[in-house]
Amino acid sequence: MCLFTKRFLTVGCLGLAIALLLPLVMFGQQNRGIGVRVKMEGGQTQEIKFYDDSYALLIGMSNYNNRDWRRLPGVKDDIRAVRSVLETKHGFQVIEADDLTRVTWLTR
């Protein structure tokens, strides 16, 4: 795999992580549990709470199959720390994947 493709994948994974975590930054912990009232078809209203049934996919890459890219030793610890915060403080259901290859990504 060429260097450009690896960098593109890394930037893509980083973009995905930012997109998944952006709502946490936008709404913040102070809005946790606050909901909005939605009018249903029959005229009834229903409250929908923010972050109910929220999911996060955490992907950590620390081992690369390219001699130009060094191993990143802190990735697994970082993933554990982010997972802990998402689960305990924000109630997310977290799926974790590390050191994915193209084959393992496509077969997950």
Secondary structure, DSSP 8 states (H G I E B T S, - for coil): --HHHHHHHHHHHHHHHHHHHHHHHHHTGGGTT-EEEEE-TTS-EEEEETTTT-EEEEEE----SSTTS---TTHHHHHHHHHHHHHHHH--EEEEEES--HHHHHH-
